[in-house]
């Protein structure tokens, strides 16, 4: 991955509260896992204004680069407050335990 792609990903992750790298976007997810990730975030109290999505299908450099950035092989990938959280399975586990809601709402849930 080139330094420019790394920097773009780093800026996205660090400059937005909640970032989801996904296939498609929040309105039109392009795969089941991405769709599920968006639903989990909505159920956790993240509104569309508070969610930044990055469509990896529109940018091959980001699509490959995010896997290297996080050292995680699959998409979607969730970042909250600059920290890598995981994919849709981890998001679901955290949602079921209440951990995700606390993380994305800053403990005000």
N, CA, C and O atoms as a MOPAC input file, in Angstrom:
PM7 MOZYME 1SCF
protein

 N      0.85500 1    -1.18600 1     0.00000 1
 C      0.00000 1     0.00000 1     0.00000 1
 C      0.89400 1     1.24000 1     0.00000 1
 O      1.87400 1     1.31700 1     0.74100 1
 N      0.53800 1     2.19700 1    -0.83700 1
 C      1.37300 1     3.39700 1    -0.89100 1
 C      1.06800 1     4.33500 1     0.28300 1
 O      0.01900 1     4.24800 1     0.92100 1
 N      2.01100 1     5.21900 1     0.53600 1
 C      1.90000 1     6.12500 1     1.68400 1
 C      0.68600 1     7.04100 1     1.56800 1
 O      0.07100 1     7.38800 1     2.57600 1
 N      0.34200 1     7.42900 1     0.35400 1
 C     -0.80800 1     8.30200 1     0.13000 1
 C     -2.10900 1     7.61400 1     0.57700 1
 O     -2.93200 1     8.21800 1     1.26400 1
 N     -2.27900 1     6.36000 1     0.18200 1
 C     -3.47400 1     5.60100 1     0.58600 1
 C     -3.50300 1     5.44000 1     2.09900 1
 O     -4.54300 1     5.62400 1     2.73100 1
 N     -2.36900 1     5.09900 1     2.67000 1
 C     -2.25100 1     4.94700 1     4.13000 1
 C     -2.66900 1     6.24500 1     4.82700 1
 O     -3.39500 1     6.21300 1     5.82000 1
 N     -2.21100 1     7.37700 1     4.30700 1
 C     -2.53300 1     8.68000 1     4.89400 1
 C     -4.02100 1     8.98300 1     4.77000 1
 O     -4.62900 1     9.48400 1     5.71600 1
 N     -4.61700 1     8.68400 1     3.60900 1
 C     -6.04900 1     8.92200 1     3.40200 1
 C     -6.88300 1     8.10600 1     4.39700 1
 O     -7.84100 1     8.61500 1     4.97900 1
 N     -6.51200 1     6.84300 1     4.58300 1
 C     -7.22600 1     5.98700 1     5.53600 1
 C     -7.05100 1     6.53200 1     6.94800 1
 O     -8.01300 1     6.63200 1     7.71000 1
 N     -5.81500 1     6.88200 1     7.28800 1
 C     -5.50700 1     7.41200 1     8.61300 1
 C     -6.32700 1     8.67300 1     8.90100 1
 O     -6.86400 1     8.83400 1     9.99700 1
 N     -6.41800 1     9.56500 1     7.90900 1
 C     -7.20100 1    10.79300 1     8.07400 1
 C     -8.67500 1    10.48300 1     8.28500 1
 O     -9.32200 1    11.07800 1     9.14700 1
 N     -9.20500 1     9.55600 1     7.50200 1
 C    -10.62100 1     9.17700 1     7.64200 1
 C    -10.89200 1     8.63200 1     9.04600 1
 O    -11.85300 1     9.03000 1     9.70400 1
 N    -10.04400 1     7.73400 1     9.48300 1
 C    -10.22300 1     7.06700 1    10.77800 1
 C    -10.08900 1     8.05800 1    11.93200 1
 O    -10.84200 1     7.99000 1    12.90300 1
 N     -9.13400 1     8.97500 1    11.82500 1
 C     -8.85200 1     9.87200 1    12.95000 1
 C     -9.71500 1    11.13100 1    12.97500 1
 O     -9.85800 1    11.76400 1    14.02200 1
 N    -10.29100 1    11.49900 1    11.83000 1
 C    -11.05900 1    12.74700 1    11.76900 1
 C    -12.56400 1    12.56300 1    11.85900 1
 O    -13.31300 1    13.53500 1    11.77200 1
 N    -13.01300 1    11.32800 1    12.03200 1
 C    -14.44800 1    11.06100 1    12.15100 1
 C    -14.68100 1    10.16700 1    13.35900 1
 O    -13.89600 1     9.26300 1    13.64100 1
 N    -15.75100 1    10.42900 1    14.05100 1
 C    -16.08800 1     9.68700 1    15.27000 1
 C    -16.33800 1     8.20000 1    14.97400 1
 O    -15.76200 1     7.32500 1    15.62000 1
 N    -17.20200 1     7.93100 1    13.98800 1
 C    -17.57000 1     6.55300 1    13.64000 1
 C    -17.38800 1     6.38500 1    12.13600 1
 O    -18.04900 1     7.06600 1    11.35200 1
 N    -16.49700 1     5.48400 1    11.72900 1
 C    -16.22300 1     5.24800 1    10.31400 1
 C    -16.43600 1     3.77500 1    10.01200 1
 O    -15.90600 1     2.90100 1    10.69800 1
 N    -17.22700 1     3.51200 1     8.96800 1
 C    -17.44900 1     2.14400 1     8.51900 1
 C    -16.95300 1     2.02100 1     7.08700 1
 O    -17.49400 1     2.64100 1     6.17100 1
 N    -15.91800 1     1.21100 1     6.90900 1
 C    -15.44800 1     0.87200 1     5.56000 1
 C    -16.30800 1    -0.29600 1     5.12100 1
 O    -16.31600 1    -1.34800 1     5.76200 1
 N    -17.03600 1    -0.10900 1     4.02300 1
 C    -18.03800 1    -1.09900 1     3.63400 1
 C    -18.16000 1    -1.18000 1     2.12200 1
 O    -17.58400 1    -0.37900 1     1.38700 1
 N    -18.92600 1    -2.16900 1     1.67800 1
 C    -19.25500 1    -2.28500 1     0.25600 1
 C    -20.59700 1    -1.59100 1     0.06600 1
 O    -21.61500 1    -2.02500 1     0.60600 1
 N    -20.58600 1    -0.51200 1    -0.70500 1
 C    -21.78400 1     0.31000 1    -0.86700 1
 C    -21.76300 1     1.45100 1     0.13200 1
 O    -20.69900 1     1.87100 1     0.58700 1
 N    -22.95900 1     1.95700 1     0.47700 1
 C    -23.05000 1     3.01100 1     1.48500 1
 C    -24.22400 1     2.71000 1     2.40800 1
 O    -24.91900 1     1.71000 1     2.22800 1
 N    -24.44400 1     3.56500 1     3.38700 1
 C    -25.47200 1     3.28800 1     4.39000 1
 C    -26.85700 1     3.13200 1     3.76600 1
 O    -27.65700 1     2.31600 1     4.22300 1
 N    -27.13900 1     3.91400 1     2.72000 1
 C    -28.44800 1     3.84200 1     2.07300 1
 C    -28.56400 1     2.61400 1     1.17000 1
 O    -29.64300 1     2.03500 1     1.04400 1
 N    -27.47200 1     2.22100 1     0.55200 1
 C    -27.47800 1     1.10000 1    -0.39500 1
 C    -26.29000 1     0.17100 1    -0.17300 1
 O    -25.34000 1     0.18100 1    -0.95500 1
 N    -26.33800 1    -0.63500 1     0.89500 1
 C    -25.24800 1    -1.59300 1     1.11400 1
 C    -25.18600 1    -2.58100 1    -0.05200 1
 O    -26.22100 1    -2.99200 1    -0.57700 1
 N    -23.97700 1    -2.95800 1    -0.45300 1
 C    -23.78500 1    -3.84500 1    -1.59700 1
 C    -23.43700 1    -5.27400 1    -1.18800 1
 O    -23.13900 1    -6.10300 1    -2.04800 1
 N    -23.46800 1    -5.57200 1     0.09600 1
 C    -23.30800 1    -6.96100 1     0.53100 1
 C    -24.01400 1    -7.12700 1     1.86900 1
 O    -24.23600 1    -6.15600 1     2.59200 1
 N    -24.35600 1    -8.34400 1     2.18200 1
 C    -25.10800 1    -8.63600 1     3.40600 1
 C    -24.38900 1    -8.22000 1     4.67100 1
 O    -25.00400 1    -7.68900 1     5.59500 1
 N    -23.09600 1    -8.45700 1     4.71600 1
 C    -22.33600 1    -8.10500 1     5.92700 1
 C    -22.30300 1    -6.60100 1     6.14100 1
 O    -22.42100 1    -6.12600 1     7.27100 1
 N    -22.14100 1    -5.84500 1     5.04900 1
 C    -22.14400 1    -4.38500 1     5.16100 1
 C    -23.51500 1    -3.89100 1     5.59400 1
 O    -23.62400 1    -2.98900 1     6.42400 1
 N    -24.55700 1    -4.48400 1     5.03100 1
 C    -25.92200 1    -4.11400 1     5.41500 1
 C    -26.17900 1    -4.38100 1     6.88200 1
 O    -26.78400 1    -3.56700 1     7.58000 1
 N    -25.71200 1    -5.53500 1     7.34300 1
 C    -25.89400 1    -5.88400 1     8.74800 1
 C    -25.13600 1    -4.91900 1     9.65400 1
 O    -25.62900 1    -4.52600 1    10.71200 1
 N    -23.92700 1    -4.54200 1     9.22500 1
 C    -23.12200 1    -3.60500 1    10.02300 1
 C    -23.84600 1    -2.27100 1    10.18300 1
 O    -23.86400 1    -1.70100 1    11.27400 1
 N    -24.44200 1    -1.77100 1     9.10000 1
 C    -25.19200 1    -0.50200 1     9.15200 1
 C    -26.38400 1    -0.64200 1    10.10000 1
 O    -26.63700 1     0.24900 1    10.91100 1
 N    -27.11600 1    -1.75000 1    10.00700 1
 C    -28.27100 1    -1.96700 1    10.88200 1
 C    -27.85000 1    -2.02700 1    12.35300 1
 O    -28.52700 1    -1.47400 1    13.22000 1
 N    -26.74600 1    -2.69000 1    12.62400 1
 C    -26.24000 1    -2.78600 1    14.00600 1
 C    -25.90600 1    -1.39400 1    14.53900 1
 O    -26.22900 1    -1.06800 1    15.68200 1
 N    -25.25500 1    -0.57200 1    13.70400 1
 C    -24.90100 1     0.77500 1    14.14300 1
 C    -26.14900 1     1.61200 1    14.40100 1
 O    -26.21600 1     2.33500 1    15.39500 1
 N    -27.13600 1     1.52000 1    13.51400 1
 C    -28.38700 1     2.26200 1    13.72300 1
 C    -29.05800 1     1.81200 1    15.01500 1
 O    -29.53700 1     2.63400 1    15.79600 1
 N    -29.08700 1     0.50600 1    15.23000 1
 C    -29.70300 1    -0.03300 1    16.45000 1
 C    -28.93800 1     0.38800 1    17.69900 1
 O    -29.49400 1     0.42900 1    18.79700 1
 N    -27.66000 1     0.70000 1    17.51900 1
 C    -26.81300 1     1.10500 1    18.65100 1
 C    -26.92900 1     2.59200 1    18.95100 1
 O    -26.33300 1     3.08300 1    19.91000 1
 N    -27.69000 1     3.30800 1    18.14100 1
 C    -27.89600 1     4.72900 1    18.40600 1
 C    -27.07100 1     5.66600 1    17.55200 1
 O    -27.04500 1     6.86900 1    17.81100 1
 N    -26.38700 1     5.13900 1    16.52700 1
 C    -25.61600 1     5.99700 1    15.63000 1
 C    -26.56900 1     6.49100 1    14.55300 1
 O    -27.13200 1     5.68600 1    13.81000 1
 N    -26.75900 1     7.81600 1    14.45600 1
 C    -27.62100 1     8.30000 1    13.38000 1
 C    -26.78300 1     8.54400 1    12.13500 1
 O    -25.55500 1     8.58200 1    12.20000 1
 N    -27.44500 1     8.70600 1    11.02200 1
 C    -26.73300 1     8.79500 1     9.74200 1
 C    -25.78000 1     9.99000 1     9.69000 1
 O    -24.78100 1     9.94200 1     8.97200 1
 N    -26.06500 1    11.04600 1    10.42700 1
 C    -25.16100 1    12.20100 1    10.44200 1
 C    -23.87200 1    11.89300 1    11.20200 1
 O    -22.82200 1    12.47600 1    10.92800 1
 N    -23.96500 1    10.98300 1    12.14600 1
 C    -22.79900 1    10.65200 1    12.95700 1
 C    -21.96500 1     9.52400 1    12.38300 1
 O    -20.92900 1     9.16000 1    12.93900 1
 N    -22.42400 1     8.96900 1    11.26000 1
 C    -21.72900 1     7.83500 1    10.66000 1
 C    -21.07300 1     8.24800 1     9.35100 1
 O    -21.72900 1     8.80700 1     8.47100 1
 N    -19.79500 1     7.97800 1     9.22500 1
 C    -19.07900 1     8.18700 1     7.97300 1
 C    -18.87500 1     6.81600 1     7.34900 1
 O    -18.28800 1     5.92700 1     7.96600 1
 N    -19.36400 1     6.64700 1     6.11800 1
 C    -19.12400 1     5.37800 1     5.43000 1
 C    -18.18100 1     5.61300 1     4.26500 1
 O    -18.20600 1     6.66600 1     3.62800 1
 N    -17.35200 1     4.62100 1     3.99800 1
 C    -16.42300 1     4.66300 1     2.87600 1
 C    -16.72600 1     3.44900 1     2.01000 1
 O    -16.58600 1     2.30800 1     2.45000 1
 N    -17.14400 1     3.70700 1     0.76900 1
 C    -17.47500 1     2.63900 1    -0.16800 1
 C    -16.19100 1     2.11500 1    -0.79900 1
 O    -15.60700 1     2.76700 1    -1.66500 1
 N    -15.75500 1     0.93700 1    -0.36300 1
 C    -14.49000 1     0.39800 1    -0.86200 1
 C    -14.60100 1    -0.05400 1    -2.32000 1
 O    -13.58200 1    -0.23400 1    -2.98800 1
 N    -15.82100 1    -0.23700 1    -2.81700 1
 C    -15.99400 1    -0.65200 1    -4.21000 1
 C    -15.65400 1     0.48200 1    -5.17700 1
 O    -15.38100 1     0.24200 1    -6.35300 1
 N    -15.67500 1     1.71000 1    -4.67600 1
 C    -15.37300 1     2.87000 1    -5.52600 1
 C    -13.88900 1     3.20900 1    -5.54300 1
 O    -13.46300 1     4.07100 1    -6.31200 1
 N    -13.10600 1     2.55300 1    -4.71700 1
 C    -11.69600 1     2.91700 1    -4.60700 1
 C    -10.86700 1     1.66900 1    -4.29800 1
 O    -10.78600 1     1.22900 1    -3.15100 1
 N    -10.26100 1     1.11500 1    -5.33300 1
 C     -9.49000 1    -0.13000 1    -5.17600 1
 C     -8.32200 1     0.03600 1    -4.20600 1
 O     -7.99800 1    -0.88900 1    -3.46200 1
 N     -7.68500 1     1.21700 1    -4.21000 1
 C     -6.55100 1     1.44900 1    -3.29900 1
 C     -7.01500 1     1.37500 1    -1.84300 1
 O     -6.33600 1     0.78600 1    -1.00100 1
 N     -8.16600 1     1.96900 1    -1.55000 1
 C     -8.71800 1     1.91000 1    -0.19300 1
 C     -9.15100 1     0.48100 1     0.13100 1
 O     -8.92100 1    -0.01100 1     1.23500 1
 N     -9.78300 1    -0.18300 1    -0.85200 1
 C    -10.27700 1    -1.54600 1    -0.62500 1
 C     -9.14700 1    -2.47400 1    -0.18200 1
 O     -9.31800 1    -3.25700 1     0.75300 1
 N     -8.00500 1    -2.38800 1    -0.84200 1
 C     -6.86100 1    -3.21200 1    -0.45200 1
 C     -6.14300 1    -2.61500 1     0.75700 1
 O     -5.71300 1    -3.33100 1     1.66100 1
 N     -6.02600 1    -1.29800 1     0.75200 1
 C     -5.26300 1    -0.62200 1     1.79700 1
 C     -5.84600 1    -0.79000 1     3.18700 1
 O     -5.10200 1    -0.90500 1     4.16100 1
 N     -7.17600 1    -0.80700 1     3.29200 1
 C     -7.79000 1    -0.91000 1     4.62100 1
 C     -7.49200 1    -2.26200 1     5.25500 1
 O     -7.39400 1    -2.37100 1     6.47800 1
 N     -7.34900 1    -3.28100 1     4.43300 1
 C     -7.04000 1    -4.61700 1     4.96400 1
 C     -5.63800 1    -4.63900 1     5.56400 1
 O     -5.39000 1    -5.30500 1     6.56900 1
 N     -4.72400 1    -3.89900 1     4.93100 1
 C     -3.36100 1    -3.80600 1     5.45800 1
 C     -3.31100 1    -2.88300 1     6.67000 1
 O     -2.60600 1    -3.14900 1     7.64300 1
 N     -4.06800 1    -1.79800 1     6.59100 1
 C     -4.08300 1    -0.79700 1     7.67600 1
 C     -4.48800 1    -1.44500 1     9.00000 1
 O     -3.87200 1    -1.21000 1    10.03900 1
 N     -5.53400 1    -2.26200 1     8.93900 1
 C     -6.06300 1    -2.87600 1    10.15900 1
 C     -5.48600 1    -4.25500 1    10.42400 1
 O     -5.64500 1    -4.80300 1    11.51500 1
 N     -4.80700 1    -4.82100 1     9.41100 1
 C     -4.37300 1    -6.20800 1     9.47200 1
 C     -5.57700 1    -7.12700 1     9.68400 1
 O     -5.51200 1    -8.09400 1    10.44300 1
 N     -6.66700 1    -6.80700 1     9.00400 1
 C     -7.92600 1    -7.55800 1     9.10400 1
 C     -8.35700 1    -7.86000 1     7.66400 1
 O     -8.43200 1    -6.94000 1     6.85000 1
 N     -8.64400 1    -9.12800 1     7.32700 1
 C     -8.79800 1    -9.50600 1     5.92100 1
 C    -10.14200 1    -9.18300 1     5.27000 1
 O    -10.26500 1    -9.24200 1     4.04700 1
 N    -11.13400 1    -8.84700 1     6.06500 1
 C    -12.47600 1    -8.71100 1     5.49300 1
 C    -13.06100 1    -7.31300 1     5.66800 1
 O    -12.58900 1    -6.50800 1     6.47100 1
 N    -14.09600 1    -7.05800 1     4.89200 1
 C    -14.86300 1    -5.81500 1     4.94300 1
 C    -16.29900 1    -6.23900 1     5.20100 1
 O    -16.72500 1    -7.24000 1     4.62600 1
 N    -17.05900 1    -5.55500 1     6.01300 1
 C    -16.83800 1    -4.21000 1     6.56100 1
 C    -15.86900 1    -4.17500 1     7.74200 1
 O    -15.58100 1    -5.18300 1     8.38700 1
 N    -15.38200 1    -2.95700 1     7.98800 1
 C    -14.52100 1    -2.69900 1     9.13900 1
 C    -15.01400 1    -1.43200 1     9.82400 1
 O    -15.24200 1    -0.40700 1     9.18100 1
 N    -15.17100 1    -1.52100 1    11.12800 1
 C    -15.65600 1    -0.39400 1    11.91200 1
 C    -14.52600 1     0.21300 1    12.74000 1
 O    -13.73300 1    -0.48900 1    13.36700 1
 N    -14.48500 1     1.54700 1    12.71700 1
 C    -13.56500 1     2.31200 1    13.56200 1
 C    -14.39100 1     3.29200 1    14.37900 1
 O    -15.26400 1     3.97600 1    13.84500 1
 N    -14.11300 1     3.35600 1    15.66800 1
 C    -14.77700 1     4.32200 1    16.53800 1
 C    -13.70200 1     5.09500 1    17.28100 1
 O    -12.84100 1     4.51700 1    17.94400 1
 N    -13.76800 1     6.42400 1    17.15500 1
 C    -12.79400 1     7.31200 1    17.81500 1
 C    -11.35900 1     6.91100 1    17.47500 1
 O    -10.48100 1     6.90800 1    18.33800 1
 N    -11.13800 1     6.57400 1    16.20900 1
 C     -9.79000 1     6.26400 1    15.75000 1
 C     -9.30900 1     4.85800 1    16.03000 1
 O     -8.18200 1     4.50600 1    15.68000 1
 N    -10.15400 1     4.04300 1    16.66000 1
 C     -9.74300 1     2.70300 1    17.04600 1
 C    -10.47100 1     1.65100 1    16.22100 1
 O    -11.68300 1     1.73800 1    16.02600 1
 N     -9.73400 1     0.65900 1    15.73700 1
 C    -10.33400 1    -0.43100 1    14.98000 1
 C    -11.15600 1    -1.31100 1    15.91200 1
 O    -10.65600 1    -1.77800 1    16.93500 1
 N    -12.41100 1    -1.53500 1    15.55900 1
 C    -13.30100 1    -2.35100 1    16.38500 1
 C    -13.40300 1    -3.76600 1    15.82900 1
 O    -13.21700 1    -4.73900 1    16.56100 1
 N    -13.69900 1    -3.88500 1    14.52700 1
 C    -13.80400 1    -5.21100 1    13.92800 1
 C    -14.81800 1    -5.22000 1    12.80600 1
 O    -15.24600 1    -4.17200 1    12.32200 1
 N    -15.19700 1    -6.42100 1    12.39900 1
 C    -16.17600 1    -6.61300 1    11.33600 1
 C    -17.56000 1    -6.84700 1    11.88700 1
 O    -17.80600 1    -6.63000 1    13.07300 1
 N    -18.47600 1    -7.29300 1    11.02800 1
 C    -19.88200 1    -7.38500 1    11.43200 1
 C    -20.11300 1    -8.42700 1    12.52600 1
 O    -20.99700 1    -8.23500 1    13.36100 1
 N    -19.35600 1    -9.51800 1    12.55200 1
 C    -19.53900 1   -10.52700 1    13.60600 1
 C    -19.16700 1    -9.96600 1    14.97000 1
 O    -19.88900 1   -10.15600 1    15.94900 1
 N    -18.03600 1    -9.27500 1    15.02500 1
 C    -17.59900 1    -8.65700 1    16.28600 1
 C    -18.58700 1    -7.56600 1    16.69600 1
 O    -18.91900 1    -7.42600 1    17.87300 1
 N    -19.05400 1    -6.78800 1    15.70100 1
 C    -20.04200 1    -5.74500 1    15.99400 1
 C    -21.29900 1    -6.35100 1    16.60100 1
 O    -21.86200 1    -5.79900 1    17.54600 1
 N    -21.74500 1    -7.48900 1    16.06000 1
 C    -22.95500 1    -8.13600 1    16.56300 1
 C    -22.75500 1    -8.60800 1    18.00000 1
 O    -23.62800 1    -8.42000 1    18.84800 1
 N    -21.61600 1    -9.21400 1    18.26900 1
 C    -21.32300 1    -9.67600 1    19.63700 1
 C    -21.30500 1    -8.50000 1    20.60900 1
 O    -21.85300 1    -8.57600 1    21.70900 1
 N    -20.66500 1    -7.40900 1    20.18300 1
 C    -20.58200 1    -6.23100 1    21.05100 1
 C    -21.95000 1    -5.58700 1    21.23400 1
 O    -22.25400 1    -5.06900 1    22.30800 1
 N    -22.77200 1    -5.61700 1    20.19900 1
 C    -24.12600 1    -5.06800 1    20.29000 1
 C    -24.94100 1    -5.88000 1    21.29000 1
 O    -25.62900 1    -5.32100 1    22.14400 1
 N    -24.85800 1    -7.19300 1    21.17500 1
 C    -25.64200 1    -8.06800 1    22.05900 1
 C    -25.23200 1    -7.91000 1    23.51900 1
 O    -26.05600 1    -8.09200 1    24.41600 1
 N    -23.96800 1    -7.57500 1    23.76700 1
 C    -23.50100 1    -7.40500 1    25.14400 1
 C    -23.72500 1    -5.98100 1    25.65400 1
 O    -23.55400 1    -5.70700 1    26.84200 1
 N    -24.11600 1    -5.06100 1    24.73100 1
 C    -24.32100 1    -3.66900 1    25.12300 1
 C    -23.06400 1    -2.81700 1    25.01100 1
 O    -23.10400 1    -1.60100 1    25.19800 1
 N    -21.94600 1    -3.47100 1    24.70400 1
 C    -20.65700 1    -2.78200 1    24.64000 1
 C    -20.60800 1    -1.77800 1    23.48300 1
 O    -20.06300 1    -0.68400 1    23.62700 1
 N    -21.17600 1    -2.15700 1    22.34800 1
 C    -21.11300 1    -1.27400 1    21.17300 1
 C    -21.90700 1     0.00400 1    21.40100 1
 O    -21.43700 1     1.09000 1    21.06000 1
 N    -23.09900 1    -0.10600 1    21.97100 1
 C    -23.91300 1     1.07400 1    22.23500 1
 C    -23.16600 1     2.04800 1    23.12600 1
 O    -23.18500 1     3.25800 1    22.89900 1
 N    -22.50400 1     1.50800 1    24.14700 1
 C    -21.75300 1     2.35300 1    25.07500 1
 C    -20.59900 1     3.05200 1    24.34900 1
 O    -20.33100 1     4.23100 1    24.58100 1
 N    -19.93000 1     2.31800 1    23.47700 1
 C    -18.79100 1     2.85600 1    22.74300 1
 C    -19.21600 1     3.98600 1    21.80300 1
 O    -18.58500 1     5.04200 1    21.78600 1
 N    -20.27500 1     3.77500 1    21.02400 1
 C    -20.64100 1     4.76600 1    20.01000 1
 C    -21.41800 1     5.95000 1    20.57800 1
 O    -21.47800 1     7.00400 1    19.94400 1
 N    -22.00600 1     5.80000 1    21.74600 1
 C    -22.74300 1     6.91200 1    22.33300 1
 C    -21.95500 1     7.58500 1    23.45500 1
 O    -22.44200 1     8.51100 1    24.10300 1
 N    -20.74500 1     7.11100 1    23.67000 1
 C    -19.91400 1     7.71700 1    24.70400 1
 C    -20.37100 1     7.38900 1    26.10600 1
 O    -20.11200 1     8.14100 1    27.04600 1
 N    -21.05600 1     6.25800 1    26.24500 1
 C    -21.48700 1     5.81500 1    27.56500 1
 C    -22.75700 1     6.48500 1    28.05200 1
 O    -23.09000 1     6.39500 1    29.23300 1
 N    -23.48000 1     7.16300 1    27.14700 1
 C    -24.70300 1     7.86000 1    27.55900 1
 C    -25.96100 1     7.06300 1    27.26000 1
 O    -27.07100 1     7.56200 1    27.43900 1
 N    -25.79300 1     5.82600 1    26.80600 1
 C    -26.97700 1     5.01100 1    26.42900 1
 C    -27.70900 1     4.55000 1    27.65700 1
 O    -28.72200 1     3.85900 1    27.54900 1

